[in-house]
Amino acid sequence: MNRRTEFSFDELCPFIREAGLQHRDAWRNRVRRIYDHQFMYCFKGTANAIIGKQQYKIKKGDLLIITPDTPHELWFDEDTSGEFYWFHCDFFYFEDKDWIYDYYQNAETYLTLFGHQLTHKDHIRTNPIFTGGYQLPNYVQIPHESEVEYLFRKIVKSYVSKEPYWQIVAKIYMLGILKQVFSLTNNNMNATGHYISDAMKNFINHNYYQKLTAEDICREIELNPEYAYRVFKKENGEKVTDYLNKYRIRQAKKLFLEVDLNLIDISEMVGFNNENYFSSVFKKYEGKTPAKSREEILALFNNLDILK
């Protein structure tokens, strides 16, 4: 069983254990702990929750994320009961994924969740820390309720239908919910130099052919330009404009092999305003003109043994 605590986002492989609706069952003055994660989305009414030491007043559009082995209570207001969509899940693959489901389905073992501690320590999931130190919050206010409500309804419907591929369908919808949560609570990620640097480089790598400035890059990924410039140089040892120009030059050198393209075409294809500016920037970083570099690359290519 995987006992790591830190993961990258691309390792996510959600598994929905069970899903449903909740509007009566509550645990006021009864502290519960669970082995996995539970997502609970309020789509009607109001409710109250205590997760750890923090108390929350829940209303329509609020999302609770209950983490493994965290003491929590849930109860509804007397004058109006809340209604929730919910699901239990894992973020990654675990060999004992069915054990927890069976444990929750058995009335006698389910009641042990209200004891002072969980009795089967080997089955308790970790609460993952993702790249940049990001960790899921216990409470999120969702501004676009209809979209998230739709995703929850789809998960519940998939679980109830139990078609052969329902897990794949549910996984897709859960990833949509995670995307919403990440985008709403990513302040900690944005605060890390590594995340800022990677976000800027990723944007450049996919948009270098456009007429970009450093300010354009920061604006598109919602970063303060002055702060982002400092962080990028600290992380990479060079300015963001240097990285942009070097990346464009690398792409241009790949195009030098396309003999049907002239240098004007190539300069425009990699985002330079005109051939003269392209030539000036190229010579600054490569120490030679684009024409000379192209001549050398074509000569090297033509001399390769595999072409003879």
C-alpha positions in Angstrom: 0.0 0.0 0.0 1.3 3.5 -0.9 2.2 5.5 2.2 3.7 8.5 0.5 2.3 11.9 1.5 3.5 14.2 -1.3 2.3 13.7 -4.9 2.3 15.6 -8.2 -1.1 16.5 -9.7 -0.6 14.3 -12.7 -0.6 11.3 -10.5 -4.2 11.7 -9.6 -6.3 8.6 -10.4 -9.6 9.1 -8.6 -11.7 6.2 -7.4 -15.3 6.7 -6.3 -16.2 4.2 -3.6 -19.9 5.1 -3.1 -22.1 8.1 -3.7 -25.6 9.3 -2.7 -28.0 11.9 -1.3 -28.1 12.9 2.4 -30.8 15.0 4.1 -31.6 13.3 7.4 -28.6 11.3 8.7 -26.5 13.5 11.0 -23.9 13.2 13.7 -24.4 16.0 16.2 -22.6 15.3 19.5 -21.3 12.1 17.8 -17.8 12.4 16.5 -17.1 10.4 13.4 -13.8 9.4 11.7 -13.5 7.8 8.2 -10.8 5.9 6.4 -10.9 7.7 3.1 -12.0 11.2 1.8 -15.6 12.3 1.6 -16.9 15.2 -0.5 -20.2 16.7 0.5 -21.9 19.4 -1.6 -24.9 21.3 -0.2 -27.5 22.0 -2.9 -30.4 22.9 -0.7 -31.1 24.4 2.8 -28.5 24.9 5.5 -26.5 22.7 7.9 -23.6 22.8 10.4 -20.3 21.0 10.5 -17.3 20.7 12.7 -14.2 19.4 11.1 -11.2 19.1 13.4 -11.5 22.2 15.5 -13.2 24.4 12.9 -16.9 25.0 12.8 -18.7 25.8 9.5 -22.2 27.1 8.7 -23.1 25.3 5.5 -25.5 26.8 2.8 -26.3 26.1 -0.8 -23.2 26.0 -2.9 -20.8 25.1 -0.1 -18.5 22.1 -0.4 -17.1 20.0 2.5 -14.1 17.8 2.1 -13.7 15.5 5.1 -10.2 14.1 5.3 -9.1 10.6 6.6 -9.1 10.1 10.4 -10.2 13.7 11.1 -12.9 14.0 13.8 -16.0 15.7 12.5 -19.7 16.3 13.3 -22.6 17.2 11.0 -26.1 18.4 12.0 -29.0 20.3 10.4 -30.9 23.4 11.6 -34.2 22.6 13.2 -36.2 25.0 11.0 -34.7 23.9 7.7 -32.8 20.8 6.8 -29.9 20.8 4.3 -29.6 18.4 1.4 -26.2 17.1 0.2 -24.8 15.1 -2.6 -21.8 13.1 -1.4 -19.3 10.6 -2.4 -16.5 8.6 -0.7 -13.3 8.4 -2.7 -9.6 7.8 -3.0 -7.3 10.0 -5.0 -4.9 7.2 -6.0 -5.0 3.5 -6.5 -5.0 1.3 -3.4 -5.1 -2.5 -3.4 -7.5 -2.5 -0.4 -10.0 -0.2 -2.2 -12.8 -2.7 -1.7 -12.1 -3.3 1.9 -13.3 0.1 2.9 -16.5 -0.2 0.9 -17.3 -3.5 2.6 -16.5 -2.0 6.0 -18.9 0.9 5.5 -21.7 -1.4 4.2 -21.7 -3.5 7.3 -23.8 -1.9 10.1 -21.7 -3.3 12.9 -18.4 -2.2 11.6 -19.7 1.2 10.3 -20.7 2.1 13.9 -17.0 1.8 15.0 -16.4 5.0 13.0 -18.0 6.8 16.0 -15.4 5.4 18.4 -12.5 7.3 19.9 -10.2 6.1 17.1 -10.1 4.0 13.9 -9.3 0.4 14.7 -7.6 -0.6 11.4 -4.7 1.7 11.0 -3.3 0.1 7.9 -6.4 1.1 5.9 -6.3 4.8 6.8 -5.5 7.0 3.8 -3.1 9.8 3.9 -4.2 13.3 3.2 -2.0 14.1 0.2 0.2 17.1 -0.2 0.6 18.1 -3.8 3.3 19.9 -5.7 4.1 23.2 -4.2 2.8 22.2 -0.8 -0.8 22.4 -1.8 -3.3 20.5 0.4 -7.1 20.3 -0.1 -9.1 22.5 2.3 -12.0 21.2 4.4 -14.4 23.9 3.2 -14.9 25.7 -0.2 -17.5 28.2 -1.3 -18.4 27.4 -4.9 -19.3 30.5 -6.9 -20.8 28.6 -9.9 -23.1 26.2 -8.1 -24.9 24.8 -11.1 -21.8 23.4 -12.7 -20.6 21.6 -9.6 -24.1 20.4 -8.7 -24.3 18.9 -12.2 -21.0 17.1 -11.7 -22.2 15.7 -8.3 -25.5 14.6 -9.8 -23.7 12.8 -12.6 -21.5 11.0 -10.1 -24.5 9.8 -8.0 -26.3 8.8 -11.2 -23.3 6.8 -12.4 -23.0 5.1 -9.0 -26.7 4.1 -8.9 -26.7 2.9 -12.5 -23.6 0.6 -11.9 -23.0 0.1 -15.6 -19.8 -1.8 -16.3 -17.9 1.4 -17.0 -19.5 3.6 -14.3 -16.2 4.1 -12.5 -14.6 5.7 -15.6 -17.6 8.0 -15.9 -17.5 8.9 -12.2 -13.7 9.5 -12.4 -14.2 12.0 -15.2 -16.8 14.0 -13.2 -14.7 13.9 -10.0 -11.7 15.3 -11.9 -14.0 18.2 -13.0 -14.8 18.9 -9.3 -11.2 18.8 -8.4 -10.3 21.2 -11.1 -12.9 23.6 -9.7 -11.5 23.2 -6.2 -7.9 23.7 -7.3 -8.7 26.8 -9.3 -10.6 28.4 -6.3 -8.0 27.5 -3.6 -4.6 27.7 -5.4 -3.2 30.7 -3.5 -0.7 28.5 -1.8 0.4 27.0 -5.1 0.8 30.5 -6.7 3.0 31.6 -3.8 5.7 29.0 -4.6 8.5 30.0 -6.9 8.6 26.5 -8.5 4.9 26.7 -9.4 5.2 30.3 -10.8 8.2 29.4 -12.9 6.6 26.2 -14.3 3.4 28.1 -15.1 5.2 30.8 -17.0 7.4 28.3 -18.9 4.4 26.1 -19.8 2.5 29.1 -21.2 5.5 30.2 -23.3 6.0 26.7 -24.6 2.5 26.5 -25.9 2.2 30.2 -27.1 5.7 31.2 -28.2 4.5 31.7 -31.8 2.2 34.6 -30.7 3.3 38.2 -30.3 4.0 37.9 -26.6 5.6 40.2 -24.1 6.5 39.3 -20.5 3.5 41.3 -19.3 1.2 39.3 -21.6 2.5 36.0 -20.0 1.9 37.3 -16.5 -1.6 38.6 -17.3 -2.8 35.4 -19.0 -1.9 33.3 -15.9 -3.0 36.0 -13.5 0.3 36.8 -11.9 1.7 40.1 -10.7 4.3 41.0 -13.3 6.9 42.6 -11.0 6.8 39.7 -8.5 6.7 37.1 -11.2 9.8 38.5 -13.0 11.8 38.3 -9.8 10.7 34.8 -9.0 11.4 33.5 -12.5 14.9 34.9 -12.5 15.6 33.4 -9.1 14.3 30.0 -10.2 16.0 29.9 -13.6 19.0 32.2 -13.5 17.7 34.3 -16.4 15.0 36.8 -17.3 11.7 35.6 -18.7 12.4 37.5 -21.9 15.6 35.5 -22.3 13.8 32.2 -21.8 11.1 33.3 -24.4 13.7 34.3 -27.0 15.8 31.2 -26.5 12.8 29.0 -26.8 11.8 30.7 -30.0 15.2 30.3 -31.4 15.2 26.5 -30.6 11.9 26.2 -32.4 13.3 28.2 -35.4 16.3 25.9 -35.7 14.0 22.9 -36.0 12.3 24.7 -38.9 15.6 25.3 -40.7 15.3 21.8 -42.1 12.2 22.8 -43.9 13.8 23.9 -47.2 10.5 25.3 -48.5 10.4 27.9 -45.8 12.4 31.1 -46.1 13.8 33.0 -43.0 10.9 35.5 -43.2 8.4 32.7 -42.8 10.3 31.1 -40.0 10.7 34.3 -38.1 7.0 34.9 -38.2 6.1 31.3 -37.3 8.1 31.5 -34.0 6.7 34.9 -33.0 9.2 37.5 -34.1 7.8 40.8 -35.6 10.1 40.8 -38.6 13.2 39.2 -40.1 15.6 41.9 -39.0 14.6 41.6 -35.4 14.8 37.9 -35.6 18.3 38.1 -37.0 19.4 40.5 -34.3 18.0 38.4 -31.4 19.4 35.2 -33.0 22.9 36.6 -33.3 22.8 37.8 -29.7 22.1 34.3 -28.3 23.8 32.1 -30.9 26.8 34.3 -32.0 25.9 33.9 -35.7 23.2 34.9 -38.1 20.2 32.7 -38.8 21.4 32.2 -42.4 24.8 30.9 -41.2 23.2 28.6 -38.6 20.8 27.2 -41.1 23.6 26.5 -43.5 25.5 24.6 -40.8 22.5 22.6 -39.8 21.6 21.6 -43.3 25.2 20.6 -44.0 25.2 18.4 -40.9 21.9 16.9 -41.7 22.9 16.1 -45.3 26.1 14.4 -44.0 24.3 12.0 -41.7 25.1 8.4 -42.4 21.5 7.3 -42.3 20.8 9.4 -45.4 23.5 7.7 -47.5 
